[in-house]
Every structure is written in C-alpha cells, then in structure tokens.
C-alpha cells in the first residue's frame, strides 16, 4: 500500500491550485506548507487513513 497520496491544494492567498504529496500514515495532523506559486504559508488540517485522505482543510 502506498502511504503517499497526491492531493490538489487551493491556496487561500492567491487562489492557485497546486499538487501536494501527503503522508497518510500520520492519521489526524496539522502541517504547514508554502504555496508553490506565491510562497505564502498554508496551514493544512488533515484527517487520514493509511493510503487515503479523508478530509483536508486549508487555512491562511
């Protein structure tokens, strides 16, 4: 089973959508990732099962 899942993230700052690899082995967690377009930080609230992203919420 592949624990890395690619999801599309919509930047709350510039509105651009970019792909991001999520490690689904961590269950429910928070991560901060910089937008690949405008470079501003995005806080992601994630809920995962191994190999699956159940929910993702982007915050600025």
Secondary structure by P-SEA (a helix, b strand, c coil): cccbbbbbbbbcccbbbbbbbbccccccbbbbbccccccbbbbbbbbbcccccccccccc
